[in-house]
Amino acid sequence: MHQHRTGEWLPPSPPHASHPRALLCQRPNGPNWKRASTPVSCPYGIDHPQSLPCEAAANDAAGASFCRYPTNRTRAARDPLPPSDLDLSALLARACDAVRSEIGMGRVASYIPALARTDPNKFGAAIVTADGRVASYGDAKEPFSIQSISKVFTLTLALERIGHKLWQRVGREPSGNAFNSIVQLERERGIPRNPLINAGALVVCDVLLAQRSAEATSAAILEFVGGVADDQSVCIDPEVAQSEAETGYRNASLANFMKSFGNLEHSVSDVLRVYFHQCAIAMNCVQLARAGLFLATDGTDPLSGTKIVSAHRARRINSIMLMCGHYDASGDFAFRVGTPGKSGVGGGILAIVPDRASIAVWSPALTPSGNSHAGTAALEQIVRDAKWSVF
């Protein structure tokens, strides 16, 4: 039985001035992540924090009851969590074994030199459920560059910082174009279609800078990601960050273009520095699945009791992921997999199963759209076998 913990997220204070390299491979120390162990007994067999008391609810015609922790809202008449007797490890192994022939299909992201050296035959997957069960497969504990998956976490922070005002500077529509396209941006006068394409993520970085240094902003992002992952080993890979900076000409052009339209308030160099460092965050599949869990449970981390965002905001983030999380292949991902998801050119994908679980897969060989070929196939199989599609 898992002992869940209460806690609260406190925005990190800017770190002391130091060389940027000092921020790369360690999370800032300090009292920003506070926890207190207060497990309580629940008649429905769930341990949860004192701050989230047990509430039973008759929820079907037969009057069956269950504990509504952690979301404390009326659900549809279905099991609130995966059945406790579901063998997650066996389900994950079967699904991943079924797609092993597709591992290595595609090409790694060769335009970023540090990623070009990644072994295309690597493959890992992990599931973390809302009641704390963990299943992993293959290279699930090997860190990789999460790249654009980081945009989910920076979007979360930006919405917490300025709320709906963000949508005055970035849209909420699928782009239908490549993740680093400038054509649409020119036609729409410097307003990116959504926050999950590169241009939109650069605007989000500008929001997060908020008159702070690039180093302090990168530290705050890393602190947040490490906090929701509940793992202090999450860090920024300095080789990948440097490689991004040396070859990020397209991103620089996007940032300069938006600056010319007045949609960036800070210097282009600072915005790019934050963006390159967030994309260089290194995590493994287990850490990444754990980090996304709050989005599966109405914005509250079910294992710590920490409210990260409101339930309303969590649903909004999930909707953006479903519509825009795979660039010009977002519709195909929704059609095949059927969950909110976000991919990265490092080969990772984070998928959210509302009320149930968070799933992370990693396979570096990409489709022409920049999404993991084998990772998408594995998620399709996992969701089909578990009957976890949102449709």
Protein Blocks (a to p, Z undefined) as FASTA:
>chain_A
ZZddddddddddddddddfklmmmoccedjkbccdddddddfklpacdfklccddddfbf
nopacdfbfklpacddddfbdcfklcfklmmmmmmmmmmmmgoiacddfklmklmmpcfk
bccdddddfkopacdehjllbccdekjmmmmmmmmmmmmmnmmmlmmmbccbdfkiafkb
cklmmmnnopafbfkbmklmmmmmmmmnnopafklmmmmmmmmmmmmnopakbccdfklm
mmmmmmmmmmmmmmmmmmmnopafbdfklmmmmmmmmmmpccdfklmmmmmmmmmngoia
fknopafbdfklmmmmmmmmmmmmnojmlmmmmmmnopacdddfkopacdddehiaccdd
ddfbdcfkopafklmmmmmmmmmmnopafZZ
